Amino acid sequence: MTKKHWIVMVFVILSSILGVLFIWKASLLKVGSHIPECLATTEFNKKGYRAPLIVNFRVDKDKGLIFYEGPVFLDNKLVGIVNRQIEFTVKRMPGATREHGTVNYQSYNVTVFPKDNLSENIAEKILHNFFIKNNSSIYFDIFNMKDGAILINDNIPLFYCRHVQKN
């Protein structure tokens, strides 16, 4: 096995352990809402591209809104800014509760703001279609906790979204 294979294997194992720990912690907590509003930072890394993003999530029953923005780099050189909003529908899968479970988000209106200058070609290389195209679907395993929620896609934790405190 090469060093790269070992690194990938260690990352997968650590991600799995973190996922199990988050699931265990979420099962101990009883949280009364399904991500009403939360903020997160995340970073997508794919094909040499790096996109550190700020994400604002809002969900109300069967509809939601995601706003995300941030720079996109290729080998540490800025190649653009992504600044978009996604309106989506929410469908809970069988067995999903308000505390945790699998949900399907279906985008129906992706808005690209004027500040966004990232080419669609690059966006398609690094982001899931849900984040850039209308009528695209993504499944998340969501685990609500006391102060936020973790969103997992394809067994990979994408981000921890901290609940927004309302005054």
Buried (B, 14 or more C-beta within 10 A) or exposed (E): EEEEEEEEEEEEEEBEEEBEEBBEEBEEEEBEEBBBBBBBEBEBEEEEBBBEBEBBBBBEEEEBBBBBBBBBBBEEEEBBBBBBBBBBEBBBEEEBEBBBBBBBBBBEEBEBEEEBEBEEEBBEBBBBBBBBBBEBBBBBBBBBBEEBBBBBBEEEBBBBBBBEEEE
